[in-house]
Amino acid sequence: MTELVTPDVRWYDSWEATLKEFGDDFPHGSGIGPEDRFVGRDACQAFVADRLRFADPAAELPADRVPCDYFWIVDEGEMIGFLALRHRLNDYLLEVGGHIGYSVRPSRRRHGHASRALGLSLARAAELGLDRVLVTCDEDNVASRRTIEGAGGRLEDVRAGKRRYWITVQPLPDRRVGAR
């Protein structure tokens, strides 16, 4: 069953295998950029600690970054991908990045993991108080387009080769004591 878990070095072996499978492509939603190179558990631990601080809205972040929940997509005890849920948009994210970015390792694609992970992230978006989220994909990425549309994404437009979809986030039921 597809789950979103908080990054943790205990997933190191699976994380390393996932990164190797992506090769030279940096995976969307991972928080990993072309400048990042990892060797060993210590590097993984430092990366995890750095990405976990992004979830704290009070954390001091680089000027071009926004608060973000980073998740690892896991299935049956194996890490299979990445998902990032940005708490708000800056100018860049509004144009091409969106609130949610995700990627599933090539060998685990076409099994519904991206769809389930996106659905799970929408529940977290509701917890953050977001009423709608922007999710983008490359114009030629048919699989991602179908995933986004399957989650209720409505195409707004295409900019710089990116299809921009808005998904309405369903509010969570009121769970206060005595709430109806």
N, C-alpha and C positions, 0 to 999 in steps of 0.2 A: 504494500500500500504506500502510495506517495505521501511523503511528509516534508514539512519545512522544519529544519532544525537550526539552532543558533550555531554558527561556526565554532568549532572546538578542535583542538589538536588531536583529540582521541580518534578523529576521522582521518588522520594524516595519511595512512597508506592508500585509502580510497581517494582522498583528495589528490594525492600525487598521481595516481593512475588516471584520474579524471583530467588533470592538467596535461599529462602526456598525450592523452587521446585527442585533446584539442590541438596539439601541435603548436604551430606558430600563431594560430588565431587566438586572440584573447577573448575569453568567453564573456558575453554580455551578462550583466547582473552579478558578476563576481567581485567587482571592485579591483580587479587586476587589469593593469594597463601595460602597454608595450614596454614601459620602463621597469616593470617588476620582473625580477629573476629570483627564484627560490631554490635554495639548496639546503635540505635537511629540516629536521623538526624544529630547531631553534628559529629558523627563518619563518616557518609556518606559524609558530607560536607568536612571533612578533607581528606578523600580518594579521592574525586573528585578533590580537589585542587592539591593533590599530583600527580594524574595521568595526569592532564592537563599540568603540567610543563614538562612532557615527550615529548610533541609535540614541544617544543622549542628546536631547535638544539643547541642553545647556553647554555642551562641549564646544570648545573653541576649535573651529574647523578652518581649513584653507578658504580663502575668499571665494573661490570658484566652486565650492562644494556645499551641499545641503545635508541636514540630518537624514539618515537613511538606515533602515533595517536591512542588514545583509543576512541572507539565509542560504543554507545548502540544501539542495533537494536530495532526499534520501528515499530509497526503496529497498525494502527487505534487508536492511543493515548495510547497504552499499550507497555511498555518495554517488549521485548521478548527474548533478548539475548545480546551477547557481540561480539565485533570484535576489534582486535588490528592490526594495520598496522605499522610494524617496518620499519624505514627509511633506515636501513642498517643491515647487518648481522655481528654477532661476531662468534667465533668458535662454540659455543654451538648452536646458531640459525642455522648455516649452516648445522650442523649435524642432529638436530631433531626438531627445533622450527619453522624455516622459517620466511618469512617476514609477513605472515598473519596467524592469529589464530582466530577462531570464535567458538561460540557455541550458540545454540538456546535452550530455556527451553523445557523440555520434552513434555509438553502439546501442544506446537506450532510447533513441528517437523512435517516433511512430508507435508508441505504446500508451499514449495519453498522459504521460508525466507532465508535460508542459501545461496542458489544459487543467489538470488537477492542481498543480502548483499555482497557476494563475488564480484559480478559484480560491485556494487557501489564502493567497495574499490579499484578495478582496475583503476577506473577513478582517484581516489585520488593518486594512485601510479604513474600514468602518470604525474599528477601535480608535484609530487616530483622528476620527472625526471628519474624514474626507467624504464629500458627497459624490464626487466623480474623480476618476483618475485618467490620465493620458497614458496610452501605451502605443509605442511606435514599432514599426518593423521596416526592413528594407522593402522597396517596391517589388522586388522579384522573389521575396520569401513567402511562397504560397502557404507553406505549413504554418508559419507564424501568423499569417493573415487569418487562416482558418481558426487557429487557436483563439485569437483575439475576438474574432466575430462570434465564435461559439460561446464566449464569455459575455456577450452582449455589446461588444464594441461597435460603435457607430463611426464610420469614416467621416472625418471633418475635411481633410484635404491631403495632398501630397506636397511635401516641401523637401527640397534638396535630396530627392530620392527616397524619402521616408514617408510611409503611409502613417497618418496620425489619427488614432482612434480614441474616442472618449467612451469610458464605461461608467455607467451610473452605479454607485455603490449602495447596496441595500443596507439600511440601518439595522443594527443588531437589536434584538428584542431587549426591552428594558428589564434588567435583571435585579433591580433593587427589591429589597424586601417589601412585600405588599404591592408590588407593581402588577398591573394587569395587562 
